[in-house]
Amino acid sequence: MRQLALLLTVLIGLSGCHSRASDGQPTTPTTPGGASTAGAPGSPRILTRQLEVPWSIAFLPDGDALVSERDTARILKVTPAGAVTEVQRLSEVVQAGEGGLLGLAVSPGYATDKLIYAYYTAAQDNRIARFVLGQPPQPILTGIHKAGNHDGGRIAFGPDGMLYAGVGDAAEPDRAQDPTALNGKVLRMTPAGRPAPGNPFPDSVVYSYGHRNVQGLAWDSAGRLYASEFGQNQFDEINLIQPGHNYGWPVVEGAAHDARYTEPLLTWSTDQASPSGIAILNRTLYVGALRGQRLWSVPLTGDGGVGQPVALFTNTYGRLRAVTAAPDGSLWVGTSNRDGRGTPVPDDDRILRITP
């Protein structure tokens, strides 16, 4: 109740405020229209227990979810009632460090094509493949460098029907500034893995560059794309992704104050966040924090800006990675306490259902 009271107090004070990141700290100058009122969350309901590093949650048209387990390479089906069934295990996955079975996405045409998309680590690279459940994956994009960390891995279909991917720099920061490299980027491709029409670089899937490690992608009702990004030692970021823009890494971390680089909307210190999965519900951006061990609630303004973030459930469920909006308007959040960096309890890892 104390946490809920704090959330409501902050949100009341935010009416008519707008925030952009400046020197790593949010500011709140007045702007017409104002920030949205973030919904106060109810107590989370634990849907599943004892999973092994759930990394991604993607919903099927019938309301069931597919959940990837990073280390086991299993794909699980989870119903809204919490029933869990293993539906496939991808033998092509080679797990090491932060690599393994990462992002999942469901085809917008699933009702007819039945296609599932996965981003995973293979023997030689990170890659994106598509497949019908129960059948071998067919790669559509290969050659993404892999490493023990900074593998990125989030994939999602945008409102334009194109497939987007957040790709890390694979521990080679200079790749992020090379527009011809796949690493350190947000990629945009057709469902077949080809460069999408309208991409900023000719015959390329690169959409934006200068990223360190993007693990969250979400669109607002106006079609604007937001991404979460891990910093190194100072600042984690939320960015508004625009085609062809350079987000600065490794030249800058956080706000650059340099016209060559696009500024983040919001930054946190790295001990407050390590942001992974993100989702948007009711004009509020929810961000799962790993090292920060909390769920951030960030009001969105009508012009692509953000309001003052509020921390929810701090140190209650441990490391939070997967964050996905469910068809029924709830939020599903996966913990990541068995990933080698957390302190798991016997019930970990869990998927929580939260009603904003």
MARVEX-827317 format. One record per residue (C-alpha): x, y, z. Coordinates in steps of 0.05 Angstrom, whole numbers. Each point is the difference from the previous one (the first is absolute). Last residue first. Example, Ala and Ser with C-alpha at 12.3 -4.5 7.8 and 13.67 -1.06 7.14 Angstrom:
BEGIN
+--------+--------+--------+
!      u !      v !      w !
+--------+--------+--------+
!    273 !    -21 !    143 !
!    -27 !    -69 !     13 !
+--------+--------+--------+
//
This chain:
BEGIN
+--------+--------+--------+
!      u !      v !      w !
+--------+--------+--------+
!    -48 !    -37 !   -286 !
!    -16 !    -75 !      8 !
!     64 !    -39 !     12 !
!     11 !    -74 !    -19 !
!     66 !    -27 !     25 !
!     43 !    -53 !    -33 !
!     49 !    -35 !     46 !
!     70 !    -26 !      2 !
!      5 !    -15 !     55 !
!    -45 !    -34 !     52 !
!     58 !    -26 !     43 !
!     30 !     70 !      6 !
!     52 !     23 !    -50 !
!     56 !     49 !     16 !
!     16 !     32 !    -67 !
!     61 !      4 !    -45 !
!      5 !    -70 !    -28 !
!    -65 !      4 !    -40 !
!    -42 !    -34 !     53 !
!    -30 !     65 !     26 !
!    -29 !     22 !    -67 !
!    -73 !     17 !     18 !
!    -54 !      3 !    -53 !
!    -53 !     55 !     -4 !
!    -69 !     -6 !    -31 !
!    -40 !     64 !     -2 !
!    -76 !      1 !     -3 !
!    -43 !     30 !    -54 !
!    -35 !    -65 !    -21 !
!     44 !     -8 !    -61 !
!     63 !     -2 !     44 !
!     52 !     55 !      1 !
!     70 !    -29 !      7 !
!     58 !      9 !     48 !
!     56 !    -52 !      1 !
!     60 !     18 !     42 !
!    -12 !     12 !     75 !
!     55 !    -16 !     51 !
!    -25 !    -10 !     71 !
!    -74 !     -7 !     17 !
!     -7 !     49 !     57 !
!     64 !     41 !     -4 !
!    -39 !     60 !    -26 !
!    -72 !    -18 !    -16 !
!    -12 !     65 !    -38 !
!     48 !     57 !    -17 !
!    -32 !     64 !    -28 !
!     27 !     36 !    -61 !
!    -14 !     75 !     -9 !
!    -33 !     15 !    -66 !
!     21 !    -20 !    -70 !
!      2 !     31 !    -69 !
!    -29 !    -24 !    -66 !
!    -48 !     59 !    -10 !
!    -61 !    -24 !     37 !
!     38 !    -13 !     64 !
!     19 !    -69 !     26 !
!     -1 !    -17 !     74 !
!     57 !    -46 !     22 !
!    -13 !    -58 !     48 !
!     65 !    -36 !     18 !
!     -4 !    -71 !     25 !
!     53 !    -17 !     51 !
!     63 !    -41 !     12 !
!     48 !     56 !    -20 !
!     51 !    -51 !    -26 !
!    -54 !    -29 !    -45 !
!    -51 !     55 !    -11 !
!    -64 !    -13 !    -39 !
!    -28 !     63 !    -32 !
!    -73 !     20 !     -4 !
!    -18 !     57 !    -47 !
!    -67 !     33 !     16 !
!    -48 !     28 !    -51 !
!    -52 !    -51 !     19 !
!     47 !    -60 !     -8 !
!     69 !      1 !    -31 !
!     50 !    -56 !      9 !
!     74 !     -6 !     15 !
!     49 !    -58 !      9 !
!     71 !     13 !     23 !
!     23 !     60 !     41 !
!     63 !     -4 !     42 !
!    -38 !     44 !     49 !
!     18 !     36 !     63 !
!     72 !    -25 !      6 !
!     15 !     24 !    -70 !
!    -19 !     72 !     16 !
!    -63 !     17 !    -37 !
!    -12 !     37 !    -64 !
!    -60 !     27 !    -38 !
!    -18 !     25 !    -69 !
!     69 !    -16 !    -25 !
!     35 !     52 !    -44 !
!     12 !    -13 !    -74 !
!     73 !      9 !    -20 !
!     35 !     46 !    -48 !
!    -30 !     61 !     32 !
!     41 !    -10 !     63 !
!    -27 !     10 !     70 !
!     16 !    -74 !      9 !
!    -51 !    -25 !     51 !
!     12 !    -71 !     23 !
!     63 !    -37 !    -21 !
!     41 !     33 !    -55 !
!     50 !    -20 !    -53 !
!    -18 !    -74 !      9 !
!    -58 !      9 !    -12 !
!    -31 !     64 !    -28 !
!    -72 !    -11 !    -18 !
!      9 !     12 !    -75 !
!    -65 !     11 !    -38 !
!    -15 !    -33 !    -66 !
!    -72 !    -14 !     16 !
!    -25 !     27 !     66 !
!     -1 !    -38 !     66 !
!    -25 !     37 !     62 !
!     51 !    -23 !     51 !
!     -4 !    -24 !     72 !
!     70 !     -3 !     29 !
!     47 !    -30 !     52 !
!     54 !     47 !     25 !
!     67 !     -6 !     35 !
!     42 !    -63 !     -2 !
!    -19 !    -33 !    -66 !
!    -70 !     20 !    -22 !
!    -55 !    -50 !    -17 !
!    -51 !     25 !    -50 !
!    -76 !      1 !      0 !
!    -37 !     16 !    -65 !
!    -60 !     42 !    -19 !
!    -33 !      0 !    -69 !
!    -53 !     52 !    -17 !
!    -62 !    -29 !    -34 !
!    -49 !     52 !     27 !
!    -30 !    -51 !     48 !
!     69 !    -13 !     31 !
!     49 !    -51 !    -25 !
!     46 !    -46 !     40 !
!     71 !    -29 !     -4 !
!     44 !    -24 !     57 !
!     67 !    -36 !      2 !
!     46 !     50 !    -35 !
!     74 !     -8 !     17 !
!     51 !     54 !    -17 !
!    -35 !     40 !    -54 !
!     32 !     49 !    -50 !
!    -46 !    -20 !    -57 !
!    -71 !      6 !    -27 !
!    -39 !    -37 !    -54 !
!     52 !    -49 !    -27 !
!    -33 !    -53 !    -44 !
!     40 !     24 !    -60 !
!    -11 !      6 !    -75 !
!     10 !     75 !      2 !
!      4 !     31 !     70 !
!    -60 !     37 !     30 !
!    -50 !    -57 !     -6 !
!    -61 !     20 !    -41 !
!    -17 !    -70 !    -24 !
!     26 !    -53 !     49 !
!     66 !    -33 !    -12 !
!    -14 !    -75 !     -9 !
!    -12 !    -49 !     58 !
!    -62 !    -34 !    -29 !
!    -47 !     37 !     48 !
!     31 !     64 !    -29 !
!     56 !     32 !     39 !
!     17 !     55 !     50 !
!     63 !     -3 !     43 !
!     16 !     39 !     62 !
!     75 !      1 !      4 !
!     63 !    -15 !     40 !
!     16 !    -59 !    -45 !
!    -23 !     -7 !    -72 !
!     61 !     34 !    -30 !
!     -4 !     45 !    -62 !
!    -20 !     62 !     41 !
!     65 !     -6 !     41 !
!     -9 !     40 !     64 !
!    -26 !    -59 !     41 !
!     55 !    -45 !    -27 !
!     50 !     43 !     38 !
!    -27 !    -27 !     66 !
!     24 !    -72 !    -10 !
!    -31 !    -36 !     61 !
!    -55 !    -31 !    -43 !
!    -24 !     70 !    -20 !
!    -72 !    -19 !     18 !
!    -57 !     -9 !    -49 !
!    -72 !     22 !      9 !
!    -43 !    -30 !    -55 !
!    -59 !     27 !    -40 !
!    -47 !    -40 !    -45 !
!    -44 !     40 !    -48 !
!    -76 !     -1 !      2 !
!     -4 !     77 !      3 !
!    -27 !     -4 !     72 !
!     67 !    -30 !     19 !
!     15 !    -74 !      8 !
!     46 !    -16 !     58 !
!     70 !    -27 !     13 !
!     44 !      7 !     62 !
!     67 !    -36 !     -3 !
!     56 !     47 !     21 !
!     63 !    -42 !      2 !
!     38 !     47 !     45 !
!     34 !    -56 !     39 !
!     39 !    -65 !    -10 !
!      4 !     18 !    -74 !
!    -38 !     -7 !    -65 !
!      9 !     36 !    -66 !
!    -64 !      4 !    -43 !
!     16 !    -41 !    -62 !
!    -69 !    -28 !    -14 !
!    -68 !     27 !    -19 !
!    -58 !    -42 !    -26 !
!     19 !    -66 !     33 !
!    -51 !    -57 !     -8 !
!    -17 !    -31 !     68 !
!    -15 !    -75 !      1 !
!    -74 !    -19 !      8 !
!    -41 !    -10 !     64 !
!    -27 !     70 !      0 !
!      2 !     29 !    -70 !
!     66 !     34 !    -13 !
!     37 !     66 !     -5 !
!     73 !     15 !     12 !
!     43 !     58 !     25 !
!     73 !    -10 !     12 !
!     57 !      8 !     50 !
!     64 !    -31 !    -26 !
!     45 !    -60 !     -9 !
!    -30 !    -57 !     41 !
!    -68 !     32 !      7 !
!    -26 !     55 !     46 !
!    -74 !     15 !     -7 !
!    -51 !     50 !    -25 !
!    -66 !    -36 !    -13 !
!    -60 !     10 !    -47 !
!    -64 !    -41 !      2 !
!    -41 !    -13 !    -62 !
!    -71 !    -29 !     -1 !
!    -10 !     27 !    -72 !
!    -76 !     10 !      2 !
!    -19 !     23 !     70 !
!     73 !     19 !     11 !
!     -3 !     58 !    -49 !
!     29 !     50 !     49 !
!     54 !    -52 !     11 !
!     15 !    -15 !     73 !
!     65 !     25 !     29 !
!     52 !    -33 !     45 !
!     65 !     28 !     28 !
!     56 !    -38 !     33 !
!     19 !    -73 !     -5 !
!     73 !      0 !     19 !
!     51 !     55 !     11 !
!     13 !     39 !     64 !
!     56 !    -47 !     21 !
!     -1 !    -61 !    -45 !
!    -59 !    -38 !    -29 !
!      5 !    -33 !    -69 !
!    -69 !     -3 !    -31 !
!    -10 !    -46 !    -61 !
!    -35 !    -53 !     43 !
!    -60 !     46 !      7 !
!    -48 !    -31 !     51 !
!    -74 !      2 !    -16 !
!    -70 !      2 !     30 !
!     15 !     -7 !     75 !
!    -66 !     10 !     36 !
!    -15 !     47 !     58 !
!    -69 !     13 !     31 !
!     -1 !     70 !     33 !
!    -74 !     17 !     -9 !
!     18 !     50 !    -54 !
!     31 !    -59 !    -37 !
!     75 !    -11 !     -6 !
!     30 !    -35 !    -61 !
!     74 !    -14 !      9 !
!     57 !      5 !    -49 !
!     62 !    -35 !     26 !
!     71 !     20 !    -17 !
!     21 !    -23 !     70 !
!     43 !     61 !     15 !
!    -41 !     57 !    -28 !
!    -70 !    -26 !     15 !
!    -50 !     28 !    -51 !
!    -72 !     11 !     19 !
!    -59 !     -7 !    -48 !
!    -65 !     31 !     26 !
!    -72 !    -22 !     -3 !
!    -51 !     54 !    -18 !
!    -30 !    -34 !    -61 !
!     38 !     45 !    -48 !
!     67 !    -24 !     27 !
!     39 !     43 !     49 !
!     75 !      9 !      4 !
!     40 !     -4 !     65 !
!     76 !      3 !     -3 !
!     59 !    -18 !     44 !
!    -24 !    -52 !     51 !
!     63 !    -20 !     39 !
!    -17 !    -71 !     20 !
!    -72 !     -4 !     26 !
!    -16 !    -20 !     71 !
!    -67 !     35 !      7 !
!    -57 !     23 !    -44 !
!    -59 !     48 !      5 !
!     20 !     40 !     62 !
!    -52 !     54 !      9 !
!     28 !     70 !      7 !
!    -34 !     47 !     50 !
!    -37 !     55 !    -37 !
!     35 !     52 !    -41 !
!    -16 !     75 !      2 !
!    -11 !     22 !    -71 !
!     47 !     53 !    -25 !
!    -35 !     67 !     -9 !
!     23 !     27 !    -67 !
!     48 !     57 !     -5 !
!    -21 !     70 !    -18 !
!    -41 !     31 !    -55 !
!     39 !     64 !     -2 !
!     71 !     -5 !     29 !
!     28 !     18 !     68 !
!     73 !    -17 !     13 !
!     14 !    -65 !     37 !
!     73 !    -22 !     -2 !
!     27 !    -71 !     -1 !
!     73 !     -9 !     19 !
!     57 !    -29 !    -43 !
!     28 !     67 !    -19 !
!    -68 !     18 !    -28 !
!    -54 !    -51 !    -16 !
!    -67 !     27 !    -23 !
!    -62 !      7 !     42 !
!    -68 !     31 !     -8 !
!    -49 !     24 !     53 !
!    -73 !     19 !     -2 !
!    -21 !    -47 !     56 !
!     64 !    -26 !     31 !
!    -18 !     18 !     72 !
!    -60 !    -46 !     -3 !
!     45 !    -55 !    -28 !
!     50 !      6 !     57 !
!    -53 !     -5 !     54 !
!    -34 !    -59 !    -34 !
!     65 !    -39 !     -5 !
!     18 !     15 !     73 !
!    -68 !    -24 !     23 !
!      8 !    -64 !    -40 !
!     69 !    -13 !     31 !
!    -27 !     12 !     71 !
!    -58 !    -47 !    -15 !
+--------+--------+--------+
//
